[in-house]
């Protein structure tokens, strides 16, 4: 069953993706999806790793909580990953490097099976490149306390079966913003992380509605 799922997901990620539709569901009111021009100056890029793994007949992904002391995104929930640095050959390399630095995921312990839609964050001028990876069993995570406050093993399959989101107000560097979010264990999963999850959910809904 899992082999069939992974094959489907790899094929789906290689086809037309529901990025715009999915991202709009979790975008903050008053904001619009936008994409920079090809020649726009000072565009920054980051790669994140959307790791999927089974554990006790449930499907999980790994999210991280940033330390509240961090200058950027304090206390926020995200995927392992970060900015593309000069020594990174690609955004995928950045995602893999950061995943190893932050939670101890070595590149040989999982395989990249595809990529979700790029997501441009206008307020920070970043394009986020989400890479979907698969490993056959729960990895051993090693937390880097200087970059990660906690690892959140998010039961993505269970959550999707009862997908729901709420709204709250978040204080950002641009002021107080009302945002839609996914609630989980007292945490607020919002912004780019929620939008990336939303696209994954849209893909899996199609998988579940496809006759075998």
ABEGO torsion letter per residue (X at the ends): XAAAAAAAAAAAAABBBAAAAAAAAABBBGBBBBBBBAABBGBBBBBBBBBBBBBGGBBBBBBBBBBAABABGBGBBBBBEEBBBAABABAAAAAAAAAAAAAGBBAAABBBAEBBBBBBBAAAGBBBBBBBBBBABBBBBBBBAAABABBBBBBAAAAAAABBBBBBBBBBAAEBBBBBBBBBGGBBBBEAAAAAAAAAAAAAAAAAABBX
